[in-house]
Amino acid sequence: METAKYNNIVVKSYIELLLTKMPDYNIESEGLEKLMPWSDEVKKLCTIPNK
């Protein structure tokens, strides 16, 4: 969660994303890499909006 915060990710949104997407990914480095807080997909879906 600290890594998510460091990457300006909304933690609640990130957890929801993990719980919904993780079952769809194979346990391989490619699939897991897409779920990391620094991935472009996660940043696009869970980044804290600018004020």
N, C-alpha and C positions, 0 to 999 in steps of 0.2 A: 504494500500500500504506500510505503514511503517513496518507492520508485515512481509510482503513479502520480503522487503529489509533486514530485520533482519534475515530472514531464507535463505539468499543468493539466492533469487528467482529473475529472470529477470522479471521485472514488466510488460513489454509489452507482453511477452509470457504468463504470468499469466492471464492478462486480456483477451487475446485471448482464452486461455483455458476455463476461466469462461464463456465467451460468447458462446462458442461452446458446452461445456458440461452441463452447468446449465439446459438448457431445458430438458435434458434427465433424470435428477435426480428428484425424488419425493421430496417434501418439508418435509423431515423427517431428524432427526438428523444424521442418518447413511449416507444418500446421501450428505448432506451438509458437514459432517465431511471430506469426501473424497476430497472436494474442498478447504479445508483450507490450507494455505501456509505451514503448518508443516506436512501435510500428505505425506506419502511415494510416492504416485502416483504423486502429484504435484512436489515434490522435484526431482523425476526421470525425469519429462518432462520439468521442467522450471529452474533448478538450473544453476547458473552461472558456466561455465566450468572453471576448474583450468588452470592456465597459465603454 
